[in-house]
């Protein structure tokens, strides 16, 4: 993890929003995590399909893609598209596709920052395979986002989903994501969030 990504990961570990200027840093960060040959091949397939079946507006705004195609690839394309357009028109803001990639990349960066001891070569390869698999992609994204969410709440998180044997066991038993949390820290953090939301919904006369 380079210094720029570390700064973003530290910011995303708190309640701070991403800035669009960080997309040109996060896009190559995700690309470097994936297998280069796999990504290059899928991007070429996507571009070839889009010539006859889509248009940039649909791709950038709605991640329009073939049925069963990997969403992460179309999000990478959307990020590239925004960067090209932004260079000629600084007022051009990223749409849903590029923003989706930013959110995934930031969660991945939070994981790398807070779970260094878990991310060895084996777990990295396993997570890479899941993100490159259409059938496993959404589960992997959900686990990354869940990890980042609890980090922001101040919880101590152990990402057991990085272990292949744990993930396979969770699928066979129906337990779902088997990440363990520091129960006390997590409970207090979630209670604080709940109370804050309650206060925001109370009528002004009761505050």
N, C-alpha and C positions, 0 to 999 in steps of 0.2 A: 504494500500500500504506500503510494507516494504521499508527500506532505499535503498536497491540495485535496486529495480524496480523504485524508485523515481529518482535515479541517471540516469538510462537509459531513463526515461521519460523526464527528463530535457535535456539530450543530444539530444534526438529525437525531442525536441521542437525547436532545432536549426538545422543548416545544417551540422550535424555530422552523419557519417555512423555507423551502428551497427557492432559490432565485434562478430565473431562466438563464442567466449568464453562466450557471454551473453545468448546464446541459452539455456543452462541448467537452467538459471534463468527465462527466458521468457516462456519456455514450461510449467512448473508447475503453473506459473502465469495464463496462459490461462485455464489450467485444473481446477484450483481452482475457476475460474469464472463460469465454466460450472457445471451442475448438475452431481455429481460423479456417481450416479447409471446409469444415461443416458449415460455418456461417457464410463463407463466400459462395459456396454452392447453393445454399438456400436463398440467398439474396438474388442470385442470378435467376433462379427458378421463379422467384416472386416477381421480379421485373419483367420476365418473359410472359408470365401469366397476366400481369396488369396491363400490358400493351393492348390486349384484346378484350379484357374483362373488367377493367376498373379505370379510375382516373385519380390524380393526386388529391383532389378534394375528399373523395371517399376514403382513400388510404390514410391521409393525414388526420382526418377528423374521426373516422370510425374504425380504423385498422381493418379496412375491407381486405379480405384474403380468401383463398380457396377453402372449402370445407375440410377440416382436419389439418390445416396448415398451422405451423408453430407461430403463436401470437408474438413471441419475443422477436422473431425475425422481422415481422411487419413493423413492430415498434422501433427497431433499430433503423429500418428504412425511413420511418417518419422523422426520426431525429436527424438523420442525414439531410432529408428534404428541408426541414426547418432551418438547419444551419446554412444551407445554400441560399434559401430565400432571404434569410435574415442578413446575409452579407450585402445583398443589394437593396434591402428595405429594412432598416433598423426597427421600424414600428411593427413588423410582422411578428406576432406572438405565437408560441408553440400551441398546437391544438392537442386534443386528447391523446393521440398516439404518442407524441413525443413526451407528454407529461406522464403517461403511463410508464414509459421507459425510465424517466427520472425517478419515479417512486420506487420501482423495482431496484434500480441501481443504488439508491440511498439505503434501502433496507439491507441489501447485500453488503454495503460498506459498513453499516452498523454491526452486522454479524461479524465481519472480519475484524473490526476494531475491538469488540467485546468478547469474542470467542476464539482468540488466536490459538489457544491450546487445543481447540477442537478441530481446527482447520489444517490438518496435515494433508499430505498428498493424496491419501486414500479418500478422505472425506471430501476434498475438493473435487476429485474426479467423480465421485458419486453424485454430488450436487450438480456438477456440470452435466452429467448424463441426464439427470432429471429435468433440468432446464431445457435441454435439447430434445427431450421427448415430449411429443404433443400430449400423450396420455398422462404424463407426470408433471407437466409444467405448472398447471394451476395449483396442485398440491404444494409444489415447491415454493411458489410465490406466496401462497397463504402462510406457509411456515416462516418464510423470511419476514413477512409483514407482521406476523404475530410476535416473533422474537423482538423486532424493533419496537413494537407497541409496548411490550412489557418493560423493555429497557427504558423507554421514556417515562414509564410510571415508577421507576426506581427499583424494579424487581431484579433479583439475582436469577439469571436464566441459564439453564444448562441445555443446549440444543441437541438433544438426543436424536432428533430427526436426521442429523448428519451421519448417523450410523446406519448402514444398510440393513443390518440384522434387526435393529429396533424398528425401522420403518416397515419392514416386511412383517414383523410380529404385530404391529399396530393394524396393518391391513387385514391380517388373518383373524385377529380377535375383535376388530371393530372398535378399538379404543381410540383411534385417531391419532392426533399429534401427541407424542409422548415426551414432550419437553417438561422438565421439572423446574419448579420455581421455589424461591424462598417464600414460604407461605405467609409468614408474618408481614414481610416487606410488601409482597404483592397485594395482600388483602388491604393493608393500610393505604397503599397507593390507589387501588380501585375505589376504596371508600371515599378518598379525597375527591376523585373525579366525579363520583356519584353525587356527593354533597355540592360540589361546585355547579353541576348541571341543575340540581334542585334549586339552588339559590338564583340561578339565572332565569328560571321559569316562574319564580314567585312574583306575584303582583307587587308593584313598587310600594303600595301602601303597607305591605307587611314587612318590608325591609327596614 
